[in-house]
Amino acid sequence: MVRKTCILLGALLLSQPVFALHPLETEEAGTRGAGRFQLELYGEFVEEEEGDFRETAVEAVAVLSYGVVDNVDLIVELPWNRYEVEGGGAASGDEDGPGDLLLGVKWRFLDYGERGLSIALMPGVSLPTGDDGKGLGNGEVSGETALLVSKKGVLGGLHLNVGYRRNEYGAEADDRLLHNDIWHASFAGEINVTADITAVGNIGVETNPEKRAEEDPVFLIGGLIYSATEELFLDAGIRWGLTDAEADTAFLVGVTARF
């Protein structure tokens, strides 16, 4: 049951290590532009079942980005989480509430416009607004950073992320069982199917937060993004776990508005 619980908490706390355009978990290096906003609202549903043990997790997230200058964005992300565990004996039950607030900056420091190549750095910090006693947050301030590389073309784009997160845990967690240093690497691709529909794929791996775990979570995402207008995007996708450390299946849906 320890492995299952870590999968659930990982889905809630680590599913979106950088502030990506949903349903991708890999962030592009592009920025919004001076004076421009972007609001993302997305949800994720995860379900795991093994014998008489069953758990579900639902996450709803709001992400607001603002372009301070053309190549620098400020980002605020606030998740709301709910999870339920059944058949876990004393661990059975359900909890819900806000997660940890994330504050980030994206700095696009290299841009080869004629080649469609951009490189950015995205540091961030999470504040312990989630109740760590309920498994909704870490209980301490944690920091992260990621290197983002994007290559855009007529047919679509490619994105590569390499990130690091320093997880600090509150008194409710046992530091002897959990890693503080979490590494993440992911790769995503976009293909313009039509003028309004983009197909996306994403694969990634990150450090398992459980020290006793024998493997790290690896995921694969497939999805579609529909451009309802030039400023409004709807998306849906599915994330599959490629190792036992990742949740088997998660369903993703979101909406993005730029203004």
N, C-alpha and C positions, 0 to 999 in steps of 0.2 A: 504493500500500500504506500510505502514511502515514495517509490518511483512514480506512482500514479499522482500522488499529491504534488510532487515537484512538477509534473507535466502541467497540471492545472495552474499552479502558481506561475509557471513560466509563461503560459498562455496569457495570463492576466498582466504580468509585470514586464515581460521581456518581448512581447510579440511585436512591438514596434520600436526598435532601438534607435531609429532615426526617423525624422518627420517626413515620411514618404507620401507620394501621390498614390492614394489607395486605388486598386487593391495591392499595389506593389509594396514590399517592405524595403526595397532598395530605393534610396532617394536620388533624384537627379541633381546635377550640379548647378542648374539654372536658378536664377533668382527672380523675384517678382518685378523689380523695377521701382524707382523712387516714387513714393506716394501711393503705391498699389497695395491692395489687400488681397488675401486669399483665405477663404474659410472652408475647412473640410469637416464634414460630419460623417462618421462611418461607424459601422457596427460589425461585431464578430461573434459567431456562435460556435462553441466547441463542445463536443460530447465524447466521453470515453466510457467504455463498458467492458468489464472482464468478470465473468462469472456472475455473482450476485452484487458485485461492486459497480456502481455507476456514478459518474460525476458529470456535471454540465457547467459551463462558464459562458457568461454573456458579457461583452465589453462594448460600451458606447463611448466614443471619443470625439471631442471637439478640438480642432487645431486651427489657430489663427496666426497668419503670417503677415508681416508688414515690411515693405521695402523702405528702409531708411535712406539709402542711396541706391543707385542702379545695381551695385554688386554686393549689397549687404541687406539681409533680411533678419528681422527679429521674429521669434516664434514662441508661441505659448500653446501648450497642450494640456488638456484636462480630461482624464478618463473617468468613467463611472463603471464599476464592476459588480457583477453578481455571480456567485457560484453556489452549487448545491452538491453535496456528497451523500450518497445513499449506500447502505450496506457496508459501511466502514466502521461499524462498532461505535466506539466512543468518538470517532472522528466524524460521524454522520451529522448532518446539519446543513444550514445555508446561511450565507451572509451577503450583504450588498452595501454599497456606498461608494464615495469618490475614491479614486486612486491617488497616486503621487502626482503633483503638479510639475510639469516639465517646462523649463525655460531654455531657449536655445538661440544661437546666432549662426546664420549661414553666410560665409564670406567666400565669394567667388573671386579667387585671386589670379587665375589665369583663364584667358578666353581667346581662343584662336577661331574667331568668327568665320573666316573663310574656309576653315576645315571642319567646322561644327564641333570642335573639341573644347570642353570646359572642365576646369578642376576647381573644387571648392573644399573648404574646411568647415566642419560644423561641430563646435563644442556646445555642451549643454549641461544643465544641472537639474536634478529632481529634488523637490522639497517634500518633506514627509507629511503631506496632507491626507494620505490614506491611513486607515487604522491598521497598524501592523499586527495587533492582537487578533484581528479578524482575517488576516492574510490578504489585506487590500493594499498594502504598501510595505516599504522597507523599514520605516521607522527612523531613518536617519537621512541626512543630506547625502546624495550620491552625485558623481560627476561622470560625464562621458564625452567622447569626441569621435569624429569619423572623417575619413578622407573620401571625397566623392569625385568620381571621374565619369563624364558623359560624352558620348559621341553621337551627334544628331545628323540625320541624312534625309533624303527625299522619302525613302520608304519607311522610316521609323527612327529608332534610336537604341543605343546600348548604354548601360549604366553599371558601374562597379563601385562597391563600397567596402571599405575596411575600417572597422570601428573597435573602440575599447571603452568599457564601462567599469568604473570602480564602484562596486556595490558596498555600501555600509549598512549594517543591520542593527535594529533596535534590540531592546532587552528581551523581546518575545522570541527572537530567533537564536539558534545555537550556532555560533560562529565556527564551531569545530566541524560542523556538517556541511557548511556552505562556502563556496568560493567567493572571494571578494573581487577577483579579477576576471571579467567577462569579455571575451574577444568575439567579434562578429565579422563575417565576410559573406558577401552576397553579390549576385550578378543578375541583371534583369535585361530583358529585351522588349521592344515595342515594334509592332508591324501595323502600318496603316492599311486596314482591310478595305475601307471605303473612306470617303471624305469625312464621315461622321463617326466611324467605328474604328477603334484601335484594339488589336489583340495584344495581350501582355503575358509574359512568362517570367518567373523569378525562382531562383534557387539560392539557398544560403545555409550557413552553419554557424553555430555559436557555442561557446563554452557551456557545458552543463553546470548549473549552479550547485548541484549536489556533488560533494567531493567523492562519495562512494560510488558514483555512477560509472559504468563501464563504457559508455558511449555518449557522444554529444548529440543534441537535437539537430536534425537536418530537415529542411522543408523544401517543398516545391509548390509554386503557385501558378495557376492558370486563370485568366480572366479577360473581361472586355471592359472598355471605357467608351461610353457614348457621349459625343459632343452635342448636347441639345441646342446650345448656342455657342458663340465664340467664348463666352464667359461662364457657361454652366455645363458641368460634366457629371454623368451618372455612371456608376461602375458596379460590377459584381464579379465574384471570383470564388475559387475553392483552393484551400491550402491543404496539401497532403503531407503527412509525416513519412519521411524516408527511413527513419530509424525508430526504434521503440521509445526513445527518449523524447520524441516529438508526438504531439497529439495526432491521432490517426487522420482525422478530417476536421476542417473548420470551414464554415461558410461566411463569406465576406460580402458586404454591401456598403455603398457610400455615395455621397454627393459632394461636389466641389464647386464653389462659386468664387469668381474673381471680379474685383471691382476697384 
